[in-house]
Amino acid sequence: MDLAGEFPTYQRYDLCVYNSAVLDAKSMHIKDASFNIGPIDELWKVAYKK
């Protein structure tokens, strides 16, 4: 819990936080995010950086 943070958001807004030094943002569906599809909805397709 040392790395946990608090981010205030409005109701019905989702917040996705990731470490860009570890995960490749190009492999996530960030532009296609909606109420039923999130950035890590297909978690098995997310790539790690080397």
Secondary structure, 3 states (H helix, E strand, C coil): CCCCCCCCCCCCCCCCCCCCCCECHHHCCCCCCCCCCCCCCCHHHCCECC
